[in-house]
Amino acid sequence: MFKPKMLLILLQFLPLLVIAGDDEWFVMGRHGGCFPIELLAERQPILENVRQPVELVENLRKDGGNPTIDNVNNLNIVITVKDEEKNINLAFVKRHVCREFPNEARKKAKEDRKKAEEERKPKILSIDDTFVFSKKGNPIGLQIKMEIQIPKSSYRQEVSVPNMMKHNPPAGYVFTSGLVPMYRLSFQFPKDIVEFEHQYETQNFSDYKIISFKEMYLPNYIIQEKEILCYKEDLSFYGFEHGPSTVLLNDPKHPEKNFQVTFGFSIVGNEIKTKNLYDLRDFYQGYLKEGVKECHPVN
């Protein structure tokens, strides 16, 4: 048998318990908008894990409060929970009472802003990377071809081709050398080895423009002295682990060394990696086969 006091409490909460399984409850704001209870719980911990009015009343009573309940018009669709001591005065309503959901409107506005920001960003339309082979068929560099679409709203954003690419050892590979980045070709390459010209083109349309380019990159140890190609042997600045020399790239005593890499660079806010895998030894051996010698030591 229920005790009189317990029976009185059950009767008091009966209207709330009857509708507990109905539609989701929301909290009505001052201007009529409806907010999810869990959203307000971020600012009012007393609402944590509350999904219906009766649970808030229970939380307030456990916290020593003295809540009152107003079942507006006795229709079980609008219920007000008040507790002056806890500074609580919340109107709970069913979904069909709500005229608008400000939180959803803010969420949509945020998504719209994010979409607009994405539309203003430059887009990589296409990218291709491959070896540059000499006239004798030796790999001597890397070629990057790319097309970028620039929206009209981003015309002021500077777009320049990358001047350096760093190596990225692929997952599962052991790379035992230091840094051997590739640098954009910045001098007249000997035409007896290969003829290559940088290309840069801009096509203008009503709402955007497309920039396309084709560039050649060389290993950083390849330079030109008196219009003659040569390689710098001392690479200690780049932190080789087993000796400061390009000879590491052609070391017959250690065939197990793995120099396979992808190359990475950044352009218009995009981090790009080459699609293909390259072996740094191929470039070095390619230049040796072309007869390229070591640069003269700097006195």
C-alpha positions as CSV (number, residue, x, y, z in Angstrom):
1,M,0.0,0.0,0.0
2,F,1.2,3.5,-0.8
3,K,1.6,5.9,2.1
4,P,-0.6,9.0,1.9
5,K,2.4,11.3,1.3
6,M,3.7,9.1,-1.5
7,L,0.3,8.8,-3.1
8,L,0.0,12.6,-3.0
9,I,3.3,13.0,-4.8
10,L,2.3,10.5,-7.5
11,L,-1.0,12.3,-8.0
12,Q,0.9,15.6,-8.3
13,F,3.2,14.2,-11.0
14,L,0.6,12.0,-12.8
15,P,-0.1,14.6,-15.6
16,L,3.7,14.7,-16.3
17,L,4.1,10.9,-16.2
18,V,1.2,10.3,-18.6
19,I,2.8,12.4,-21.3
20,A,6.4,11.2,-20.7
21,G,6.3,8.9,-23.8
22,D,4.9,11.6,-26.1
23,D,6.8,13.9,-28.4
24,E,10.1,15.4,-27.5
25,W,10.0,18.3,-25.0
26,F,11.7,21.7,-25.6
27,V,12.3,24.8,-23.5
28,M,10.5,27.9,-24.8
29,G,12.5,31.1,-24.9
30,R,11.4,34.6,-24.1
31,H,10.5,35.3,-27.7
32,G,8.7,32.1,-28.4
33,G,11.5,30.1,-30.0
34,C,12.1,26.5,-28.8
35,F,15.5,25.2,-27.7
36,P,16.6,21.6,-27.1
37,I,16.9,20.9,-23.4
38,E,20.5,19.5,-23.8
39,L,21.6,22.9,-25.4
40,L,20.5,24.8,-22.3
41,A,22.1,22.2,-20.0
42,E,25.5,23.5,-21.1
43,R,24.7,26.7,-19.1
44,Q,22.4,25.3,-16.5
45,P,23.9,22.0,-15.0
46,I,20.5,21.3,-13.2
47,L,19.2,20.4,-16.7
48,E,21.8,17.7,-17.3
49,N,20.2,14.4,-18.4
50,V,16.7,16.1,-18.2
51,R,14.4,15.1,-21.1
52,Q,11.0,16.1,-19.6
53,P,9.7,18.4,-16.9
54,V,9.3,15.8,-14.2
55,E,13.0,15.1,-14.3
56,L,13.9,18.7,-13.6
57,V,11.5,18.7,-10.7
58,E,13.2,15.7,-9.3
59,N,16.7,17.2,-9.7
60,L,15.5,20.4,-7.9
61,R,14.1,18.5,-5.0
62,K,17.3,16.4,-4.7
63,D,19.2,19.7,-4.7
64,G,17.1,21.0,-1.8
65,G,14.9,23.2,-3.9
66,N,11.2,23.8,-3.7
67,P,9.9,23.7,-7.3
68,T,6.3,24.5,-8.3
69,I,4.6,23.2,-11.4
70,D,2.0,25.0,-13.6
71,N,0.3,22.8,-16.1
72,V,-0.9,25.6,-18.3
73,N,-4.6,25.1,-19.4
74,N,-4.3,21.5,-18.2
75,L,-3.5,20.4,-21.7
76,N,-0.2,18.7,-20.9
77,I,1.5,20.5,-23.8
78,V,2.9,23.5,-21.9
79,I,4.3,22.9,-18.4
80,T,6.1,25.6,-16.4
81,V,8.6,24.6,-13.6
82,K,9.5,27.4,-11.2
83,D,11.9,27.5,-8.2
84,E,12.6,31.0,-7.0
85,E,15.4,29.9,-4.7
86,K,17.2,28.2,-7.6
87,N,16.3,31.1,-10.0
88,I,14.5,28.6,-12.3
89,N,11.5,29.6,-14.4
90,L,11.3,27.4,-17.5
91,A,8.4,26.6,-19.8
92,F,8.5,23.1,-21.3
93,V,6.5,22.7,-24.5
94,K,5.9,20.0,-27.1
95,R,7.2,20.2,-30.6
96,H,3.9,21.1,-32.3
97,V,3.6,24.1,-30.0
98,C,6.9,25.6,-31.3
99,R,6.7,28.1,-34.1
100,E,10.5,28.3,-34.7
101,F,13.7,26.7,-33.6
102,P,16.3,29.5,-33.3
103,N,19.1,26.9,-32.6
104,E,18.4,25.2,-35.9
105,A,18.3,28.6,-37.7
106,R,21.7,29.5,-36.2
107,K,23.0,26.1,-37.2
108,K,21.8,26.5,-40.8
109,A,23.3,30.0,-40.9
110,K,26.6,28.7,-39.7
111,E,26.5,25.9,-42.3
112,D,25.6,28.5,-45.0
113,R,28.6,30.7,-43.9
114,K,30.9,27.7,-44.0
115,K,29.6,26.7,-47.5
116,A,30.1,30.3,-48.7
117,E,33.7,30.3,-47.3
118,E,34.4,27.1,-49.1
119,E,33.1,28.5,-52.4
120,R,35.5,31.5,-52.0
121,K,38.5,29.2,-51.6
122,P,40.7,28.3,-54.5
123,K,40.2,24.8,-55.7
124,I,42.7,22.3,-57.2
125,L,41.1,21.1,-60.4
126,S,43.8,18.8,-61.5
127,I,47.4,17.8,-60.5
128,D,49.9,15.5,-62.1
129,D,53.5,14.7,-61.2
130,T,56.1,12.6,-63.1
131,F,59.8,12.2,-63.8
132,V,61.6,14.6,-66.1
133,F,63.8,12.5,-68.3
134,S,66.9,13.7,-70.1
135,K,67.3,13.2,-73.9
136,K,69.2,10.0,-73.0
137,G,66.3,8.7,-70.9
138,N,67.8,9.4,-67.4
139,P,65.6,10.8,-64.6
140,I,66.9,14.2,-63.7
141,G,64.0,16.0,-62.1
142,L,60.4,16.2,-61.2
143,Q,57.6,17.8,-63.2
144,I,54.4,19.2,-61.6
145,K,51.4,20.1,-63.7
146,M,48.4,21.8,-61.9
147,E,45.2,23.7,-62.6
148,I,43.7,25.9,-60.0
149,Q,40.3,27.6,-60.1
150,I,40.2,31.0,-58.3
151,P,36.7,32.4,-57.5
152,K,36.1,36.1,-58.3
153,S,35.8,36.8,-54.6
154,S,39.4,35.6,-54.1
155,Y,41.1,37.4,-57.0
156,R,43.2,39.4,-54.6
157,Q,44.7,36.2,-53.1
158,E,48.2,35.7,-54.4
159,V,48.8,32.4,-56.2
160,S,52.4,31.5,-56.8
161,V,53.9,28.2,-57.7
162,P,55.8,26.4,-55.0
163,N,59.6,26.9,-55.0
164,M,60.5,24.0,-52.8
165,M,59.2,20.5,-52.1
166,K,60.2,18.3,-49.1
167,H,60.4,14.6,-49.1
168,N,57.8,12.5,-47.2
169,P,58.7,8.9,-46.5
170,P,55.6,6.8,-47.1
171,A,54.1,4.8,-44.3
172,G,55.9,1.5,-43.7
173,Y,59.1,2.7,-45.4
174,V,62.4,3.3,-43.7
175,F,64.2,6.4,-44.9
176,T,67.8,6.6,-43.8
177,S,68.9,9.8,-45.3
178,G,68.5,13.4,-44.2
179,L,66.5,16.1,-46.1
180,V,66.9,16.2,-49.9
181,P,64.2,18.6,-51.0
182,M,63.5,19.5,-54.6
183,Y,63.9,23.1,-55.7
184,R,62.1,24.8,-58.6
185,L,64.4,25.2,-61.6
186,S,65.7,28.8,-61.4
187,F,68.4,28.9,-64.1
188,Q,68.7,28.1,-67.8
189,F,69.0,24.3,-67.9
190,P,71.6,22.9,-70.4
191,K,69.6,22.1,-73.6
192,D,72.0,19.3,-74.5
193,I,70.5,17.4,-71.6
194,V,66.9,18.4,-71.8
195,E,64.8,21.3,-73.1
196,F,62.3,22.5,-70.6
197,E,60.4,25.7,-70.1
198,H,58.2,26.7,-67.2
199,Q,54.6,27.4,-68.3
200,Y,52.1,29.7,-66.6
201,E,48.7,30.6,-68.1
202,T,45.6,32.3,-66.8
203,Q,42.1,32.0,-68.3
204,N,39.5,34.5,-67.2
205,F,35.8,33.7,-67.0
206,S,32.8,35.7,-65.6
207,D,32.9,34.3,-62.1
208,Y,36.3,32.8,-61.8
209,K,39.7,32.3,-63.4
210,I,41.8,29.2,-64.0
211,I,45.5,29.3,-63.5
212,S,47.5,26.4,-64.9
213,F,51.2,25.8,-64.7
214,K,53.9,23.2,-65.5
215,E,57.1,23.4,-63.5
216,M,60.4,21.5,-63.2
217,Y,62.1,20.7,-59.9
218,L,65.7,19.6,-59.3
219,P,67.3,17.9,-56.3
220,N,68.7,20.6,-54.0
221,Y,72.3,19.4,-54.5
222,I,72.3,20.2,-58.3
223,I,73.5,23.7,-59.0
224,Q,75.2,25.5,-61.9
225,E,78.7,26.8,-61.9
226,K,79.7,28.9,-64.9
227,E,76.8,27.6,-66.9
228,I,77.9,24.0,-66.1
229,L,75.8,21.6,-64.0
230,C,77.5,20.1,-61.0
231,Y,76.5,18.5,-57.7
232,K,77.4,19.5,-54.2
233,E,78.7,16.4,-52.3
234,D,78.7,17.9,-48.8
235,L,75.1,17.7,-47.6
236,S,76.0,17.8,-43.9
237,F,73.7,20.8,-43.5
238,Y,70.8,18.6,-44.3
239,G,71.6,16.2,-41.5
240,F,72.5,12.8,-43.1
241,E,72.7,10.2,-40.4
242,H,75.5,8.1,-42.0
243,G,77.8,10.6,-43.5
244,P,77.6,14.0,-45.3
245,S,77.6,12.9,-48.9
246,T,75.5,12.4,-51.9
247,V,77.4,9.1,-52.3
248,L,74.8,7.7,-49.9
249,L,72.4,7.9,-52.8
250,N,74.6,5.5,-54.7
251,D,76.0,3.3,-52.0
252,P,76.6,-0.3,-53.2
253,K,77.7,-1.4,-49.7
254,H,74.2,-0.7,-48.4
255,P,71.6,-1.8,-51.0
256,E,69.0,-2.2,-48.3
257,K,68.8,1.6,-47.8
258,N,65.4,2.8,-48.8
259,F,65.2,6.3,-50.5
260,Q,61.7,6.0,-51.8
261,V,59.6,9.2,-51.1
262,T,56.7,11.2,-52.0
263,F,57.1,15.0,-52.2
264,G,55.0,17.5,-50.5
265,F,54.3,21.2,-50.9
266,S,51.7,23.9,-50.0
267,I,49.8,26.1,-52.4
268,V,46.8,28.4,-51.9
269,G,46.1,26.9,-48.5
270,N,46.2,23.3,-49.7
271,E,48.8,20.7,-48.6
272,I,49.7,18.6,-51.6
273,K,51.5,15.4,-52.0
274,T,52.7,13.8,-55.2
275,K,50.7,10.8,-56.3
276,N,53.7,8.9,-57.4
277,L,56.5,7.4,-55.4
278,Y,60.1,8.4,-56.3
279,D,63.5,7.0,-55.4
280,L,66.1,9.7,-54.6
281,R,68.8,7.4,-55.9
282,D,67.3,7.6,-59.4
283,F,68.0,11.3,-59.7
284,Y,71.5,11.0,-58.4
285,Q,72.4,8.1,-60.7
286,G,70.7,9.9,-63.6
287,Y,73.0,12.9,-63.2
288,L,76.1,10.6,-63.0
289,K,75.1,9.0,-66.2
290,E,74.8,12.4,-67.8
291,G,78.4,13.1,-66.8
292,V,77.7,15.7,-64.2
293,K,80.7,16.1,-61.9
294,E,81.1,17.3,-58.4
295,C,81.2,21.1,-57.9
296,H,84.6,22.7,-57.2
297,P,85.2,23.2,-53.4
298,V,84.6,26.7,-52.1
299,N,87.9,28.2,-50.9
